[in-house]
Amino acid sequence: MKRIYVLILGAVLFSASGFAQKGNNQVGVAAELGLPTGDFGEYTKAGIGGSVKGLYGIGKAGQITLTTGIMSLRAKSDFEDLLDADKITQTIVPILAGYRHNFSGFYAEPQVGYGIYGAKIKGGMFDSKDSEGVFTWAIGVGYVVKGFEVGARYQSGHKDGESNALVGIRVGYNFSLGGNK
């Protein structure tokens, strides 16, 4: 079922691209810092990761985006002690589609999609790993100059009334693939 949603989203984006005006097409790569918020921040430390983003230009100021990457976070030591575990790590792999609107270097970018949230516990009474997919959304802002990008986003994954949310800080570079500006 999850694959069907990804295929439908891909077909919609591909179809829409045939009717869009040409714009600025890019691929971005970035290093990221994740700062957990809310309940997620109660038991999780800041994490690091990386991402890849495709940006398909539509019109003069808009881009349809598709983002994926990985963020790795570690549980706080008091939470590890509570579970008598040596190490607890969590990973987040977002797959998000969005729209970026550019304002003379600044941008705003809402995104929606799917996230794979995993946890791995080593030592103590537990030695296991698990992951599940959940609805994920994000809203970001940033600034791009000569391909270099600095941005921030609020990202949240929701399932069964619970959420894992973080503030992500992105530093990267966008490679131009051509297109009309």
C-alpha positions as CSV (number, residue, x, y, z in Angstrom):
1,M,0.0,0.0,0.0
2,K,2.8,2.4,0.9
3,R,4.5,1.8,-2.5
4,I,1.2,2.7,-4.3
5,Y,1.2,6.1,-2.6
6,V,4.8,6.7,-3.7
7,L,4.0,5.6,-7.3
8,I,0.9,7.8,-7.4
9,L,2.9,10.8,-6.1
10,G,5.6,10.2,-8.7
11,A,3.1,10.0,-11.5
12,V,1.4,13.2,-10.5
13,L,4.7,15.1,-10.3
14,F,5.8,13.7,-13.7
15,S,2.4,14.6,-15.3
16,A,2.5,18.1,-13.9
17,S,6.0,18.6,-15.2
18,G,4.7,18.3,-18.8
19,F,2.4,21.3,-18.4
20,A,4.7,23.5,-16.4
21,Q,6.8,26.4,-17.7
22,K,10.5,25.7,-17.6
23,G,12.4,27.0,-14.6
24,N,15.5,26.4,-12.6
25,N,16.3,22.7,-12.2
26,Q,18.7,21.7,-9.5
27,V,20.0,18.8,-7.3
28,G,20.9,19.8,-3.7
29,V,23.1,17.9,-1.2
30,A,23.4,19.0,2.4
31,A,24.6,18.2,5.8
32,E,21.9,18.5,8.5
33,L,21.6,18.9,12.3
34,G,18.4,17.7,13.9
35,L,17.2,19.3,17.2
36,P,14.4,17.2,18.7
37,T,11.4,19.1,20.2
38,G,8.5,18.3,22.4
39,D,8.2,14.8,23.9
40,F,10.8,13.6,21.3
41,G,13.3,16.0,22.8
42,E,12.6,14.7,26.3
43,Y,14.6,11.5,25.6
44,T,16.6,12.2,22.4
45,K,19.8,14.2,21.9
46,A,20.5,16.3,18.8
47,G,21.4,14.3,15.7
48,I,23.2,14.6,12.4
49,G,22.5,13.5,8.9
50,G,22.5,14.3,5.3
51,S,19.9,14.8,2.5
52,V,19.5,15.0,-1.2
53,K,16.9,17.2,-2.8
54,G,15.6,17.4,-6.4
55,L,14.3,20.8,-7.4
56,Y,12.2,21.0,-10.6
57,G,11.7,24.6,-11.8
58,I,8.2,25.8,-12.6
59,G,7.8,29.4,-13.7
60,K,10.3,32.1,-12.6
61,A,10.2,31.7,-8.8
62,G,8.7,28.2,-8.1
63,Q,10.2,24.7,-7.7
64,I,8.6,21.4,-7.0
65,T,10.9,19.5,-4.6
66,L,11.5,15.8,-3.7
67,T,13.7,15.3,-0.6
68,T,15.1,12.2,1.1
69,G,18.0,11.6,3.4
70,I,18.8,10.1,6.8
71,M,19.0,11.6,10.3
72,S,20.6,9.6,13.1
73,L,19.9,10.6,16.8
74,R,20.9,9.0,20.1
75,A,18.8,8.7,23.2
76,K,19.8,10.6,26.3
77,S,21.8,8.6,28.8
78,D,19.2,8.8,31.5
79,F,16.7,7.2,29.1
80,E,19.3,4.5,28.2
81,D,19.8,3.9,31.9
82,L,16.1,3.6,32.5
83,L,15.9,0.8,29.9
84,D,19.2,-0.7,31.1
85,A,20.6,-0.4,27.5
86,D,24.1,0.3,26.4
87,K,23.1,2.4,23.4
88,I,19.8,3.5,21.8
89,T,19.9,5.1,18.4
90,Q,17.0,6.3,16.2
91,T,16.9,7.0,12.5
92,I,14.6,9.1,10.4
93,V,14.4,8.7,6.6
94,P,12.0,11.2,5.2
95,I,10.5,11.0,1.7
96,L,8.9,14.4,1.2
97,A,7.4,16.2,-1.8
98,G,7.0,19.9,-1.7
99,Y,6.9,23.3,-3.3
100,R,9.6,25.9,-2.8
101,H,8.8,29.5,-3.6
102,N,11.9,31.8,-4.1
103,F,11.9,35.4,-3.0
104,S,15.2,37.0,-4.2
105,G,17.4,34.5,-2.4
106,F,15.0,33.7,0.4
107,Y,12.6,30.8,0.1
108,A,9.7,29.1,1.9
109,E,9.0,25.4,1.4
110,P,6.0,23.3,2.7
111,Q,6.4,19.6,2.3
112,V,4.4,16.4,2.9
113,G,5.1,12.7,2.6
114,Y,6.2,9.6,4.3
115,G,8.9,9.0,6.9
116,I,10.5,5.8,8.1
117,Y,11.3,6.0,11.8
118,G,13.6,3.4,13.2
119,A,15.0,2.5,16.6
120,K,17.9,0.2,17.6
121,I,18.5,-0.9,21.2
122,K,21.8,-2.6,22.1
123,G,22.7,-4.2,25.4
124,G,20.9,-4.8,28.7
125,M,17.7,-6.7,28.6
126,F,17.1,-5.6,25.0
127,D,18.9,-6.2,21.7
128,S,16.5,-5.3,19.0
129,K,15.6,-3.0,16.2
130,D,12.3,-1.9,14.7
131,S,11.0,0.7,12.2
132,E,7.7,1.9,10.9
133,G,6.4,4.4,8.3
134,V,4.3,7.4,9.3
135,F,2.8,10.5,7.7
136,T,5.4,13.2,7.8
137,W,5.2,17.0,7.1
138,A,7.6,19.8,7.2
139,I,7.7,23.6,6.7
140,G,11.0,25.3,5.9
141,V,12.7,28.6,5.2
142,G,16.1,29.5,4.1
143,Y,18.5,31.5,1.9
144,V,20.4,30.6,-1.2
145,V,23.2,32.5,-2.7
146,K,25.3,31.2,-5.7
147,G,24.1,27.7,-5.1
148,F,25.0,27.7,-1.4
149,E,22.0,27.1,0.9
150,V,21.3,27.6,4.6
151,G,17.9,26.7,5.8
152,A,15.8,25.6,8.8
153,R,12.6,23.5,8.9
154,Y,10.2,22.1,11.4
155,Q,9.5,18.4,10.6
156,S,7.0,16.2,12.3
157,G,5.9,12.5,11.9
158,H,2.5,11.5,13.2
159,K,1.0,8.1,14.1
160,D,-1.7,7.1,16.6
161,G,-1.8,10.5,18.2
162,E,1.9,10.7,18.8
163,S,4.5,12.7,17.0
164,N,8.3,12.8,16.6
165,A,9.2,16.4,15.8
166,L,12.5,18.2,15.2
167,V,14.0,21.4,14.0
168,G,16.4,20.7,11.2
169,I,19.3,23.0,10.2
170,R,20.4,22.5,6.6
171,V,23.7,23.6,5.1
172,G,24.3,22.5,1.5
173,Y,24.9,23.2,-2.1
174,N,22.5,23.1,-5.1
175,F,23.9,22.0,-8.4
176,S,22.3,23.5,-11.5
177,L,20.9,21.1,-14.1
178,G,20.0,23.8,-16.6
179,G,16.6,25.2,-17.5
180,N,15.4,28.7,-18.2
181,K,15.6,31.3,-15.4
